[in-house]
Amino acid sequence: MEFLKLIDSNGFEIGISMLLANWMAQMYKAIAYAIKNRVFNYSILFSTGRMPSSHSSTVMAMASSVGIINGWNSSLFAVSCCIAGIVMYDAAGVRQAASKQARVLNKLIKELISEGHTLKKIHLKQFLGHTPMEVVVGALLGIGVSFGLHLAINYFG
């Protein structure tokens, strides 16, 4: 458990918590995709959208770690919660709406532009946002990671 001794700094613990939560969410997406499609797609590790929300897991890991380290009624925790709320609202609201618009536009482009047309066919990225459930699961993952890491550092490190 020598590695845990390296994470003894509060800021470092917050950063590792965020990275670990993000990595776990992205790995889950890649593994779930590989199981469903029987092929591992490395680009999923760096993509947006799908279950769980890595944005939500990252910011909730940050907010939870700040709360654990600085106190649940500290101003730093309040600011962290505000940032987390904005990011999660954006993931489930604005970016989800952009995903829906991309699907509609892609369908329109496919139907309106004929094969012999000189206009360049483009395909908009459709996996941008998250459903509310994807955001909640990502948030719970982030909370779990921050508590688990703190427990590992303080009781096993």
N, C-alpha and C positions, 0 to 999 in steps of 0.2 A: 504494500500500500504506500510505497514511496511517492507515487504520483500524486496522491491526495495531499501530501505535505507541501507540494509545490503550489497548491491552490489555496493556501492559507490566507492570502490577501483578499480583503472584502471585494474590491473591484474586480480582481481576477476571478473570484467565485461567480460574480454576476455575469461576467463575460463568458465563462465556460458554460454556465447554465444556459445562456442564450444560444450559444453555438451547438450545444448538445441537444437542446430541444428542437432546434431547426434541423439538425442532421437527422435526428430520429424521425421527424415528420417526413422529410424528403426520402429517407430510406424506406419507410413504410409504403409511400406512394410507388416507389420503384419496384419493390418486392410484390406489392399487390398487382401492379401492371404486369409484371413478369409471370405471375401465377395465372392471371386471367388470359393473357395473350401468348403464353409459352415462349416468350422471348424477352431478354433483359434489354431495356432501352435506357442507356446512360443519360440521355437528354432529360429524362423525367427527374433526375437528381437536381437539375437546375431550372426546372419549369415552375410555373405558377398554376394555381387551381388544384382541384381534386382534394380527396380526403386524406389526412386532416390538413387544416390550414397551417402551413409552416410560419406564416406571418403571425398568426394568433399564438402559436406555441412559443415563438421567440419573444414576443412582447409580454406575454403572461409569465414566462420564465424570468424576464427582467423584473417585472413588477413584484412578483412573489419573492425573488431573491432580495430585492431592495427592502421589502417589508420585513423579511426574516432578519436581515442584517441591521437595518436602520430603525426598525420599529414600525408597527402598523399605523401609528398616528404621526409619523414624521412627514415633513413637507416633501421630502424626496419620494416617499411612497405615493403621496397624492399626485405628484407630477407624473410619476411612472404609470399610475392607473389612468390618468388622463391621456397620455400618449397611447397606452394599450387600447383604450376605448376608441380613440380616433382610428387607429390602424384596423381594429376589428370591424368597426362600422364601415370603413372604406372597403374592406375585403368582402363583406357580405352585402353592401349596398351599392356603392358606385361601381366597383369593379365587376360585380355580378351583373349589373345592368349593361355594362360595356360588353360582357360576354354574350348576353342575349342579343344585343345589337349586332355583334360580329356574326352570329349565326344567321340572323335575318339578312344581313348584307351579303354574306357568302352565298346564300340561296338565291338572292336577287341577281348577283353577278353571274352565277352558274346558269340561271334561266334566261337572262336578258342578252348575254353576249354569245353569239353563235360561233360555231367552229371557225368559219372563214373570216371572222371579224379581225380588224387590225389592232383593236385595243388590247392592251396587255391584261391578261387575267391575273388577278391577285387573290390571295387567300388570307383573310384576317385571322389572327390567333383567337380561338374561341375559349380556351381555358384560362381566364384571367381572374375571375372572382370565385367566391365560395358561397355555398348554401349556409344558412344559419347553423345547421347541424355540423358542418365541416369546421366552422369557426368555433363552436362550443367544444368539439372534440380536440381541436388544436389547443384551445385555451386550457383545457383539463390536462392535456399532455404537458404543457409548459409548467403548470403548477406542480404536477407530479415530479417533473425533472428537477425543479428548483428545490423542492423539499427533500427529494431523494439525494441529490448532490450534497446539500447542507448536512443531512444526516450522515452521509458517508464520510464527509470531511471531519465532522466533529466527534463521531463515535467510532469510526474505524481508522481514521488517519492518524 
